[in-house]
Amino acid sequence: MRLIGRSGSRGAKRPYSMSSREIEVLQWVAHGKSAREIAVILNITKRTIDAHVLSAVQKMGAVNRTNAVAIAIRDRIIKV
């Protein structure tokens, strides 16, 4: 998995003011993983995954998680 557009420097501007975790979760969604699968991979609860997805969807102005992934790919936030 590779995140695009991420700078290691502090204070780097993130597109849509998304957290690194929201971006990471979207990357896993883009690879076809379910919320339960992502929760196991990241060792956090499914509820937390759902919250990250919802937050990313809202920040991006997307209509659902699929649309959020499409926007993230288009804007080079993630790469598949």
PyMOL Python script that loads the backbone (N, CA, C, O; Angstrom):
from pymol import cmd

cmd.read_pdbstr("""\
ATOM      1  N   MET A   1       0.857  -1.179   0.000  1.00  0.00           N
ATOM      2  CA  MET A   1       0.000   0.000   0.000  1.00  0.00           C
ATOM      3  C   MET A   1       0.888   1.222   0.000  1.00  0.00           C
ATOM      4  O   MET A   1       1.871   1.290   0.738  1.00  0.00           O
ATOM      5  N   ARG A   2       0.533   2.202  -0.843  1.00  0.00           N
ATOM      6  CA  ARG A   2       1.331   3.413  -0.959  1.00  0.00           C
ATOM      7  C   ARG A   2       0.418   4.620  -0.881  1.00  0.00           C
ATOM      8  O   ARG A   2      -0.588   4.699  -1.586  1.00  0.00           O
ATOM      9  N   LEU A   3       0.776   5.557  -0.020  1.00  0.00           N
ATOM     10  CA  LEU A   3       0.027   6.803   0.085  1.00  0.00           C
ATOM     11  C   LEU A   3       0.722   7.843  -0.763  1.00  0.00           C
ATOM     12  O   LEU A   3       1.948   7.950  -0.733  1.00  0.00           O
ATOM     13  N   ILE A   4      -0.030   8.601  -1.508  1.00  0.00           N
ATOM     14  CA  ILE A   4       0.517   9.603  -2.404  1.00  0.00           C
ATOM     15  C   ILE A   4       0.340  10.989  -1.798  1.00  0.00           C
ATOM     16  O   ILE A   4      -0.625  11.246  -1.079  1.00  0.00           O
ATOM     17  N   GLY A   5       1.273  11.868  -2.094  1.00  0.00           N
ATOM     18  CA  GLY A   5       1.128  13.258  -1.686  1.00  0.00           C
ATOM     19  C   GLY A   5       1.363  13.489  -0.213  1.00  0.00           C
ATOM     20  O   GLY A   5       0.978  14.533   0.314  1.00  0.00           O
ATOM     21  N   ARG A   6       1.979  12.556   0.458  1.00  0.00           N
ATOM     22  CA  ARG A   6       2.243  12.705   1.879  1.00  0.00           C
ATOM     23  C   ARG A   6       3.664  13.177   2.067  1.00  0.00           C
ATOM     24  O   ARG A   6       4.598  12.549   1.569  1.00  0.00           O
ATOM     25  N   SER A   7       3.836  14.235   2.754  1.00  0.00           N
ATOM     26  CA  SER A   7       5.155  14.733   3.086  1.00  0.00           C
ATOM     27  C   SER A   7       5.459  14.345   4.519  1.00  0.00           C
ATOM     28  O   SER A   7       4.578  14.390   5.377  1.00  0.00           O
ATOM     29  N   GLY A   8       6.679  13.970   4.779  1.00  0.00           N
ATOM     30  CA  GLY A   8       7.066  13.611   6.123  1.00  0.00           C
ATOM     31  C   GLY A   8       7.273  14.826   7.019  1.00  0.00           C
ATOM     32  O   GLY A   8       7.435  14.683   8.231  1.00  0.00           O
ATOM     33  N   SER A   9       7.269  16.014   6.433  1.00  0.00           N
ATOM     34  CA  SER A   9       7.532  17.216   7.219  1.00  0.00           C
ATOM     35  C   SER A   9       6.331  17.595   8.063  1.00  0.00           C
ATOM     36  O   SER A   9       5.183  17.381   7.673  1.00  0.00           O
ATOM     37  N   ARG A  10       6.615  18.162   9.226  1.00  0.00           N
ATOM     38  CA  ARG A  10       5.546  18.601  10.112  1.00  0.00           C
ATOM     39  C   ARG A  10       4.857  19.805   9.504  1.00  0.00           C
ATOM     40  O   ARG A  10       5.488  20.637   8.853  1.00  0.00           O
ATOM     41  N   GLY A  11       3.573  19.885   9.722  1.00  0.00           N
ATOM     42  CA  GLY A  11       2.811  21.026   9.243  1.00  0.00           C
ATOM     43  C   GLY A  11       2.439  20.954   7.772  1.00  0.00           C
ATOM     44  O   GLY A  11       1.919  21.921   7.215  1.00  0.00           O
ATOM     45  N   ALA A  12       2.702  19.810   7.135  1.00  0.00           N
ATOM     46  CA  ALA A  12       2.341  19.675   5.723  1.00  0.00           C
ATOM     47  C   ALA A  12       0.825  19.719   5.589  1.00  0.00           C
ATOM     48  O   ALA A  12       0.105  19.105   6.377  1.00  0.00           O
ATOM     49  N   LYS A  13       0.350  20.442   4.597  1.00  0.00           N
ATOM     50  CA  LYS A  13      -1.090  20.563   4.382  1.00  0.00           C
ATOM     51  C   LYS A  13      -1.633  19.261   3.825  1.00  0.00           C
ATOM     52  O   LYS A  13      -1.083  18.703   2.876  1.00  0.00           O
ATOM     53  N   ARG A  14      -2.699  18.788   4.411  1.00  0.00           N
ATOM     54  CA  ARG A  14      -3.346  17.567   3.954  1.00  0.00           C
ATOM     55  C   ARG A  14      -4.584  17.951   3.154  1.00  0.00           C
ATOM     56  O   ARG A  14      -5.345  18.825   3.568  1.00  0.00           O
ATOM     57  N   PRO A  15      -4.788  17.305   2.018  1.00  0.00           N
ATOM     58  CA  PRO A  15      -5.995  17.590   1.241  1.00  0.00           C
ATOM     59  C   PRO A  15      -7.247  17.322   2.075  1.00  0.00           C
ATOM     60  O   PRO A  15      -7.333  16.320   2.786  1.00  0.00           O
ATOM     61  N   TYR A  16      -8.195  18.216   1.978  1.00  0.00           N
ATOM     62  CA  TYR A  16      -9.473  18.079   2.676  1.00  0.00           C
ATOM     63  C   TYR A  16      -9.300  18.013   4.201  1.00  0.00           C
ATOM     64  O   TYR A  16     -10.237  17.632   4.903  1.00  0.00           O
ATOM     65  N   SER A  17      -8.154  18.367   4.710  1.00  0.00           N
ATOM     66  CA  SER A  17      -7.858  18.312   6.150  1.00  0.00           C
ATOM     67  C   SER A  17      -8.093  16.913   6.721  1.00  0.00           C
ATOM     68  O   SER A  17      -8.566  16.763   7.848  1.00  0.00           O
ATOM     69  N   MET A  18      -7.762  15.911   5.942  1.00  0.00           N
ATOM     70  CA  MET A  18      -7.951  14.521   6.361  1.00  0.00           C
ATOM     71  C   MET A  18      -6.776  14.062   7.198  1.00  0.00           C
ATOM     72  O   MET A  18      -5.633  14.450   6.956  1.00  0.00           O
ATOM     73  N   SER A  19      -7.073  13.224   8.193  1.00  0.00           N
ATOM     74  CA  SER A  19      -6.016  12.647   9.019  1.00  0.00           C
ATOM     75  C   SER A  19      -5.305  11.540   8.234  1.00  0.00           C
ATOM     76  O   SER A  19      -5.833  11.015   7.253  1.00  0.00           O
ATOM     77  N   SER A  20      -4.119  11.208   8.682  1.00  0.00           N
ATOM     78  CA  SER A  20      -3.390  10.123   8.029  1.00  0.00           C
ATOM     79  C   SER A  20      -4.149   8.802   8.167  1.00  0.00           C
ATOM     80  O   SER A  20      -4.075   7.952   7.279  1.00  0.00           O
ATOM     81  N   ARG A  21      -4.870   8.623   9.261  1.00  0.00           N
ATOM     82  CA  ARG A  21      -5.649   7.403   9.466  1.00  0.00           C
ATOM     83  C   ARG A  21      -6.823   7.342   8.495  1.00  0.00           C
ATOM     84  O   ARG A  21      -7.122   6.274   7.961  1.00  0.00           O
ATOM     85  N   GLU A  22      -7.491   8.466   8.259  1.00  0.00           N
ATOM     86  CA  GLU A  22      -8.593   8.497   7.290  1.00  0.00           C
ATOM     87  C   GLU A  22      -8.077   8.127   5.902  1.00  0.00           C
ATOM     88  O   GLU A  22      -8.725   7.378   5.170  1.00  0.00           O
ATOM     89  N   ILE A  23      -6.926   8.650   5.550  1.00  0.00           N
ATOM     90  CA  ILE A  23      -6.328   8.337   4.250  1.00  0.00           C
ATOM     91  C   ILE A  23      -5.964   6.856   4.181  1.00  0.00           C
ATOM     92  O   ILE A  23      -6.203   6.200   3.167  1.00  0.00           O
ATOM     93  N   GLU A  24      -5.392   6.338   5.247  1.00  0.00           N
ATOM     94  CA  GLU A  24      -5.021   4.927   5.291  1.00  0.00           C
ATOM     95  C   GLU A  24      -6.253   4.031   5.140  1.00  0.00           C
ATOM     96  O   GLU A  24      -6.221   3.042   4.408  1.00  0.00           O
ATOM     97  N   VAL A  25      -7.325   4.378   5.829  1.00  0.00           N
ATOM     98  CA  VAL A  25      -8.557   3.594   5.735  1.00  0.00           C
ATOM     99  C   VAL A  25      -9.116   3.653   4.307  1.00  0.00           C
ATOM    100  O   VAL A  25      -9.545   2.629   3.775  1.00  0.00           O
ATOM    101  N   LEU A  26      -9.116   4.824   3.691  1.00  0.00           N
ATOM    102  CA  LEU A  26      -9.592   4.930   2.305  1.00  0.00           C
ATOM    103  C   LEU A  26      -8.745   4.074   1.366  1.00  0.00           C
ATOM    104  O   LEU A  26      -9.262   3.481   0.419  1.00  0.00           O
ATOM    105  N   GLN A  27      -7.447   4.015   1.635  1.00  0.00           N
ATOM    106  CA  GLN A  27      -6.570   3.178   0.804  1.00  0.00           C
ATOM    107  C   GLN A  27      -6.993   1.710   0.893  1.00  0.00           C
ATOM    108  O   GLN A  27      -7.037   1.011  -0.119  1.00  0.00           O
ATOM    109  N   TRP A  28      -7.302   1.250   2.102  1.00  0.00           N
ATOM    110  CA  TRP A  28      -7.750  -0.138   2.264  1.00  0.00           C
ATOM    111  C   TRP A  28      -9.113  -0.351   1.597  1.00  0.00           C
ATOM    112  O   TRP A  28      -9.350  -1.395   0.989  1.00  0.00           O
ATOM    113  N   VAL A  29     -10.004   0.632   1.709  1.00  0.00           N
ATOM    114  CA  VAL A  29     -11.311   0.540   1.038  1.00  0.00           C
ATOM    115  C   VAL A  29     -11.095   0.408  -0.467  1.00  0.00           C
ATOM    116  O   VAL A  29     -11.755  -0.393  -1.129  1.00  0.00           O
ATOM    117  N   ALA A  30     -10.172   1.195  -0.998  1.00  0.00           N
ATOM    118  CA  ALA A  30      -9.875   1.148  -2.433  1.00  0.00           C
ATOM    119  C   ALA A  30      -9.385  -0.230  -2.865  1.00  0.00           C
ATOM    120  O   ALA A  30      -9.561  -0.619  -4.020  1.00  0.00           O
ATOM    121  N   HIS A  31      -8.778  -0.959  -1.956  1.00  0.00           N
ATOM    122  CA  HIS A  31      -8.300  -2.312  -2.247  1.00  0.00           C
ATOM    123  C   HIS A  31      -9.358  -3.366  -1.976  1.00  0.00           C
ATOM    124  O   HIS A  31      -9.072  -4.564  -1.993  1.00  0.00           O
ATOM    125  N   GLY A  32     -10.584  -2.916  -1.726  1.00  0.00           N
ATOM    126  CA  GLY A  32     -11.709  -3.843  -1.616  1.00  0.00           C
ATOM    127  C   GLY A  32     -11.930  -4.449  -0.244  1.00  0.00           C
ATOM    128  O   GLY A  32     -12.695  -5.403  -0.104  1.00  0.00           O
ATOM    129  N   LYS A  33     -11.277  -3.913   0.762  1.00  0.00           N
ATOM    130  CA  LYS A  33     -11.435  -4.469   2.105  1.00  0.00           C
ATOM    131  C   LYS A  33     -12.708  -3.943   2.764  1.00  0.00           C
ATOM    132  O   LYS A  33     -13.076  -2.781   2.596  1.00  0.00           O
ATOM    133  N   SER A  34     -13.368  -4.813   3.510  1.00  0.00           N
ATOM    134  CA  SER A  34     -14.551  -4.412   4.268  1.00  0.00           C
ATOM    135  C   SER A  34     -14.108  -3.713   5.551  1.00  0.00           C
ATOM    136  O   SER A  34     -12.938  -3.766   5.928  1.00  0.00           O
ATOM    137  N   ALA A  35     -15.049  -3.065   6.207  1.00  0.00           N
ATOM    138  CA  ALA A  35     -14.742  -2.398   7.478  1.00  0.00           C
ATOM    139  C   ALA A  35     -14.221  -3.404   8.499  1.00  0.00           C
ATOM    140  O   ALA A  35     -13.290  -3.100   9.244  1.00  0.00           O
ATOM    141  N   ARG A  36     -14.800  -4.578   8.542  1.00  0.00           N
ATOM    142  CA  ARG A  36     -14.340  -5.612   9.486  1.00  0.00           C
ATOM    143  C   ARG A  36     -12.903  -6.047   9.176  1.00  0.00           C
ATOM    144  O   ARG A  36     -12.081  -6.204  10.080  1.00  0.00           O
ATOM    145  N   GLU A  37     -12.618  -6.238   7.896  1.00  0.00           N
ATOM    146  CA  GLU A  37     -11.259  -6.641   7.509  1.00  0.00           C
ATOM    147  C   GLU A  37     -10.242  -5.549   7.854  1.00  0.00           C
ATOM    148  O   GLU A  37      -9.159  -5.843   8.358  1.00  0.00           O
ATOM    149  N   ILE A  38     -10.593  -4.298   7.582  1.00  0.00           N
ATOM    150  CA  ILE A  38      -9.697  -3.184   7.889  1.00  0.00           C
ATOM    151  C   ILE A  38      -9.477  -3.095   9.396  1.00  0.00           C
ATOM    152  O   ILE A  38      -8.363  -2.837   9.850  1.00  0.00           O
ATOM    153  N   ALA A  39     -10.523  -3.307  10.156  1.00  0.00           N
ATOM    154  CA  ALA A  39     -10.413  -3.270  11.617  1.00  0.00           C
ATOM    155  C   ALA A  39      -9.403  -4.299  12.115  1.00  0.00           C
ATOM    156  O   ALA A  39      -8.607  -4.009  13.008  1.00  0.00           O
ATOM    157  N   VAL A  40      -9.433  -5.489  11.544  1.00  0.00           N
ATOM    158  CA  VAL A  40      -8.486  -6.531  11.936  1.00  0.00           C
ATOM    159  C   VAL A  40      -7.065  -6.126  11.529  1.00  0.00           C
ATOM    160  O   VAL A  40      -6.127  -6.260  12.316  1.00  0.00           O
ATOM    161  N   ILE A  41      -6.914  -5.632  10.302  1.00  0.00           N
ATOM    162  CA  ILE A  41      -5.598  -5.233   9.797  1.00  0.00           C
ATOM    163  C   ILE A  41      -4.980  -4.148  10.680  1.00  0.00           C
ATOM    164  O   ILE A  41      -3.798  -4.212  11.018  1.00  0.00           O
ATOM    165  N   LEU A  42      -5.790  -3.152  11.050  1.00  0.00           N
ATOM    166  CA  LEU A  42      -5.279  -2.015  11.812  1.00  0.00           C
ATOM    167  C   LEU A  42      -5.393  -2.190  13.321  1.00  0.00           C
ATOM    168  O   LEU A  42      -4.966  -1.329  14.090  1.00  0.00           O
ATOM    169  N   ASN A  43      -5.971  -3.306  13.734  1.00  0.00           N
ATOM    170  CA  ASN A  43      -6.144  -3.624  15.148  1.00  0.00           C
ATOM    171  C   ASN A  43      -6.939  -2.536  15.888  1.00  0.00           C
ATOM    172  O   ASN A  43      -6.570  -2.111  16.983  1.00  0.00           O
ATOM    173  N   ILE A  44      -8.026  -2.107  15.268  1.00  0.00           N
ATOM    174  CA  ILE A  44      -8.967  -1.178  15.888  1.00  0.00           C
ATOM    175  C   ILE A  44     -10.377  -1.699  15.614  1.00  0.00           C
ATOM    176  O   ILE A  44     -10.550  -2.646  14.846  1.00  0.00           O
ATOM    177  N   THR A  45     -11.372  -1.094  16.231  1.00  0.00           N
ATOM    178  CA  THR A  45     -12.733  -1.620  16.087  1.00  0.00           C
ATOM    179  C   THR A  45     -13.358  -1.236  14.744  1.00  0.00           C
ATOM    180  O   THR A  45     -12.965  -0.260  14.105  1.00  0.00           O
ATOM    181  N   LYS A  46     -14.340  -2.039  14.343  1.00  0.00           N
ATOM    182  CA  LYS A  46     -15.096  -1.750  13.123  1.00  0.00           C
ATOM    183  C   LYS A  46     -15.788  -0.396  13.264  1.00  0.00           C
ATOM    184  O   LYS A  46     -15.882   0.359  12.296  1.00  0.00           O
ATOM    185  N   ARG A  47     -16.261  -0.095  14.446  1.00  0.00           N
ATOM    186  CA  ARG A  47     -16.933   1.179  14.691  1.00  0.00           C
ATOM    187  C   ARG A  47     -15.983   2.359  14.417  1.00  0.00           C
ATOM    188  O   ARG A  47     -16.398   3.379  13.866  1.00  0.00           O
ATOM    189  N   THR A  48     -14.729   2.214  14.800  1.00  0.00           N
ATOM    190  CA  THR A  48     -13.740   3.258  14.536  1.00  0.00           C
ATOM    191  C   THR A  48     -13.488   3.390  13.039  1.00  0.00           C
ATOM    192  O   THR A  48     -13.351   4.501  12.528  1.00  0.00           O
ATOM    193  N   ILE A  49     -13.428   2.272  12.339  1.00  0.00           N
ATOM    194  CA  ILE A  49     -13.255   2.300  10.880  1.00  0.00           C
ATOM    195  C   ILE A  49     -14.428   3.038  10.243  1.00  0.00           C
ATOM    196  O   ILE A  49     -14.233   3.904   9.391  1.00  0.00           O
ATOM    197  N   ASP A  50     -15.638   2.695  10.654  1.00  0.00           N
ATOM    198  CA  ASP A  50     -16.827   3.357  10.118  1.00  0.00           C
ATOM    199  C   ASP A  50     -16.775   4.866  10.364  1.00  0.00           C
ATOM    200  O   ASP A  50     -17.175   5.654   9.507  1.00  0.00           O
ATOM    201  N   ALA A  51     -16.283   5.263  11.534  1.00  0.00           N
ATOM    202  CA  ALA A  51     -16.177   6.690  11.865  1.00  0.00           C
ATOM    203  C   ALA A  51     -15.149   7.376  10.955  1.00  0.00           C
ATOM    204  O   ALA A  51     -15.381   8.495  10.496  1.00  0.00           O
ATOM    205  N   HIS A  52     -14.024   6.715  10.693  1.00  0.00           N
ATOM    206  CA  HIS A  52     -13.008   7.293   9.800  1.00  0.00           C
ATOM    207  C   HIS A  52     -13.550   7.435   8.378  1.00  0.00           C
ATOM    208  O   HIS A  52     -13.322   8.449   7.718  1.00  0.00           O
ATOM    209  N   VAL A  53     -14.260   6.423   7.918  1.00  0.00           N
ATOM    210  CA  VAL A  53     -14.838   6.475   6.571  1.00  0.00           C
ATOM    211  C   VAL A  53     -15.868   7.597   6.489  1.00  0.00           C
ATOM    212  O   VAL A  53     -15.845   8.390   5.548  1.00  0.00           O
ATOM    213  N   LEU A  54     -16.760   7.670   7.454  1.00  0.00           N
ATOM    214  CA  LEU A  54     -17.783   8.708   7.465  1.00  0.00           C
ATOM    215  C   LEU A  54     -17.147  10.098   7.483  1.00  0.00           C
ATOM    216  O   LEU A  54     -17.584  10.993   6.759  1.00  0.00           O
ATOM    217  N   SER A  55     -16.135  10.274   8.295  1.00  0.00           N
ATOM    218  CA  SER A  55     -15.456  11.556   8.376  1.00  0.00           C
ATOM    219  C   SER A  55     -14.822  11.929   7.037  1.00  0.00           C
ATOM    220  O   SER A  55     -14.938  13.070   6.589  1.00  0.00           O
ATOM    221  N   ALA A  56     -14.154  10.973   6.404  1.00  0.00           N
ATOM    222  CA  ALA A  56     -13.527  11.217   5.102  1.00  0.00           C
ATOM    223  C   ALA A  56     -14.579  11.561   4.049  1.00  0.00           C
ATOM    224  O   ALA A  56     -14.395  12.488   3.260  1.00  0.00           O
ATOM    225  N   VAL A  57     -15.679  10.813   4.041  1.00  0.00           N
ATOM    226  CA  VAL A  57     -16.769  11.071   3.086  1.00  0.00           C
ATOM    227  C   VAL A  57     -17.291  12.496   3.256  1.00  0.00           C
ATOM    228  O   VAL A  57     -17.487  13.209   2.273  1.00  0.00           O
ATOM    229  N   GLN A  58     -17.515  12.905   4.491  1.00  0.00           N
ATOM    230  CA  GLN A  58     -18.035  14.249   4.747  1.00  0.00           C
ATOM    231  C   GLN A  58     -17.025  15.320   4.365  1.00  0.00           C
ATOM    232  O   GLN A  58     -17.396  16.318   3.747  1.00  0.00           O
ATOM    233  N   LYS A  59     -15.774  15.140   4.714  1.00  0.00           N
ATOM    234  CA  LYS A  59     -14.746  16.130   4.403  1.00  0.00           C
ATOM    235  C   LYS A  59     -14.564  16.313   2.896  1.00  0.00           C
ATOM    236  O   LYS A  59     -14.272  17.411   2.425  1.00  0.00           O
ATOM    237  N   MET A  60     -14.739  15.232   2.157  1.00  0.00           N
ATOM    238  CA  MET A  60     -14.539  15.280   0.714  1.00  0.00           C
ATOM    239  C   MET A  60     -15.797  15.686  -0.043  1.00  0.00           C
ATOM    240  O   MET A  60     -15.746  15.927  -1.249  1.00  0.00           O
ATOM    241  N   GLY A  61     -16.908  15.761   0.646  1.00  0.00           N
ATOM    242  CA  GLY A  61     -18.168  16.079  -0.014  1.00  0.00           C
ATOM    243  C   GLY A  61     -18.656  14.942  -0.893  1.00  0.00           C
ATOM    244  O   GLY A  61     -19.368  15.163  -1.872  1.00  0.00           O
ATOM    245  N   ALA A  62     -18.270  13.727  -0.538  1.00  0.00           N
ATOM    246  CA  ALA A  62     -18.663  12.544  -1.305  1.00  0.00           C
ATOM    247  C   ALA A  62     -20.043  12.082  -0.847  1.00  0.00           C
ATOM    248  O   ALA A  62     -20.531  12.484   0.209  1.00  0.00           O
ATOM    249  N   VAL A  63     -20.657  11.232  -1.659  1.00  0.00           N
ATOM    250  CA  VAL A  63     -21.986  10.725  -1.313  1.00  0.00           C
ATOM    251  C   VAL A  63     -21.917   9.388  -0.583  1.00  0.00           C
ATOM    252  O   VAL A  63     -22.853   9.018   0.126  1.00  0.00           O
ATOM    253  N   ASN A  64     -20.799   8.653  -0.756  1.00  0.00           N
ATOM    254  CA  ASN A  64     -20.609   7.374  -0.086  1.00  0.00           C
ATOM    255  C   ASN A  64     -19.128   7.012  -0.129  1.00  0.00           C
ATOM    256  O   ASN A  64     -18.317   7.765  -0.668  1.00  0.00           O
ATOM    257  N   ARG A  65     -18.778   5.865   0.435  1.00  0.00           N
ATOM    258  CA  ARG A  65     -17.366   5.481   0.499  1.00  0.00           C
ATOM    259  C   ARG A  65     -16.766   5.223  -0.871  1.00  0.00           C
ATOM    260  O   ARG A  65     -15.588   5.501  -1.091  1.00  0.00           O
ATOM    261  N   THR A  66     -17.553   4.698  -1.790  1.00  0.00           N
ATOM    262  CA  THR A  66     -17.052   4.462  -3.142  1.00  0.00           C
ATOM    263  C   THR A  66     -16.724   5.777  -3.829  1.00  0.00           C
ATOM    264  O   THR A  66     -15.688   5.903  -4.481  1.00  0.00           O
ATOM    265  N   ASN A  67     -17.597   6.745  -3.683  1.00  0.00           N
ATOM    266  CA  ASN A  67     -17.356   8.064  -4.250  1.00  0.00           C
ATOM    267  C   ASN A  67     -16.138   8.720  -3.605  1.00  0.00           C
ATOM    268  O   ASN A  67     -15.363   9.387  -4.290  1.00  0.00           O
ATOM    269  N   ALA A  68     -15.959   8.540  -2.301  1.00  0.00           N
ATOM    270  CA  ALA A  68     -14.798   9.096  -1.598  1.00  0.00           C
ATOM    271  C   ALA A  68     -13.498   8.496  -2.144  1.00  0.00           C
ATOM    272  O   ALA A  68     -12.510   9.207  -2.327  1.00  0.00           O
ATOM    273  N   VAL A  69     -13.504   7.197  -2.400  1.00  0.00           N
ATOM    274  CA  VAL A  69     -12.321   6.547  -2.967  1.00  0.00           C
ATOM    275  C   VAL A  69     -12.040   7.100  -4.361  1.00  0.00           C
ATOM    276  O   VAL A  69     -10.889   7.375  -4.698  1.00  0.00           O
ATOM    277  N   ALA A  70     -13.081   7.264  -5.171  1.00  0.00           N
ATOM    278  CA  ALA A  70     -12.901   7.804  -6.524  1.00  0.00           C
ATOM    279  C   ALA A  70     -12.302   9.214  -6.473  1.00  0.00           C
ATOM    280  O   ALA A  70     -11.407   9.538  -7.254  1.00  0.00           O
ATOM    281  N   ILE A  71     -12.787  10.033  -5.571  1.00  0.00           N
ATOM    282  CA  ILE A  71     -12.259  11.393  -5.418  1.00  0.00           C
ATOM    283  C   ILE A  71     -10.804  11.334  -4.938  1.00  0.00           C
ATOM    284  O   ILE A  71      -9.956  12.075  -5.436  1.00  0.00           O
ATOM    285  N   ALA A  72     -10.520  10.463  -3.983  1.00  0.00           N
ATOM    286  CA  ALA A  72      -9.156  10.336  -3.455  1.00  0.00           C
ATOM    287  C   ALA A  72      -8.174   9.885  -4.534  1.00  0.00           C
ATOM    288  O   ALA A  72      -7.036  10.352  -4.567  1.00  0.00           O
ATOM    289  N   ILE A  73      -8.599   8.992  -5.407  1.00  0.00           N
ATOM    290  CA  ILE A  73      -7.746   8.561  -6.515  1.00  0.00           C
ATOM    291  C   ILE A  73      -7.564   9.698  -7.502  1.00  0.00           C
ATOM    292  O   ILE A  73      -6.449   9.973  -7.944  1.00  0.00           O
ATOM    293  N   ARG A  74      -8.656  10.356  -7.846  1.00  0.00           N
ATOM    294  CA  ARG A  74      -8.603  11.479  -8.791  1.00  0.00           C
ATOM    295  C   ARG A  74      -7.671  12.599  -8.305  1.00  0.00           C
ATOM    296  O   ARG A  74      -6.906  13.171  -9.081  1.00  0.00           O
ATOM    297  N   ASP A  75      -7.756  12.891  -7.017  1.00  0.00           N
ATOM    298  CA  ASP A  75      -6.970  13.982  -6.449  1.00  0.00           C
ATOM    299  C   ASP A  75      -5.593  13.527  -5.950  1.00  0.00           C
ATOM    300  O   ASP A  75      -4.869  14.285  -5.303  1.00  0.00           O
ATOM    301  N   ARG A  76      -5.258  12.301  -6.259  1.00  0.00           N
ATOM    302  CA  ARG A  76      -3.945  11.723  -5.943  1.00  0.00           C
ATOM    303  C   ARG A  76      -3.638  11.698  -4.447  1.00  0.00           C
ATOM    304  O   ARG A  76      -2.498  11.882  -4.021  1.00  0.00           O
ATOM    305  N   ILE A  77      -4.681  11.467  -3.671  1.00  0.00           N
ATOM    306  CA  ILE A  77      -4.509  11.297  -2.228  1.00  0.00           C
ATOM    307  C   ILE A  77      -4.089   9.865  -1.956  1.00  0.00           C
ATOM    308  O   ILE A  77      -3.289   9.601  -1.059  1.00  0.00           O
ATOM    309  N   ILE A  78      -4.637   8.937  -2.741  1.00  0.00           N
ATOM    310  CA  ILE A  78      -4.252   7.531  -2.662  1.00  0.00           C
ATOM    311  C   ILE A  78      -3.964   7.031  -4.059  1.00  0.00           C
ATOM    312  O   ILE A  78      -4.342   7.651  -5.054  1.00  0.00           O
ATOM    313  N   LYS A  79      -3.288   5.898  -4.115  1.00  0.00           N
ATOM    314  CA  LYS A  79      -3.005   5.253  -5.396  1.00  0.00           C
ATOM    315  C   LYS A  79      -3.352   3.774  -5.280  1.00  0.00           C
ATOM    316  O   LYS A  79      -3.071   3.134  -4.267  1.00  0.00           O
ATOM    317  N   VAL A  80      -3.961   3.247  -6.323  1.00  0.00           N
ATOM    318  CA  VAL A  80      -4.311   1.824  -6.318  1.00  0.00           C
ATOM    319  C   VAL A  80      -3.458   1.070  -7.313  1.00  0.00           C
ATOM    320  O   VAL A  80      -3.604  -0.144  -7.456  1.00  0.00           O
TER     321      VAL A  80
END
""", "prot")
cmd.dss("prot")
cmd.show_as("cartoon", "prot")
cmd.util.cbc("prot")
cmd.orient("prot")
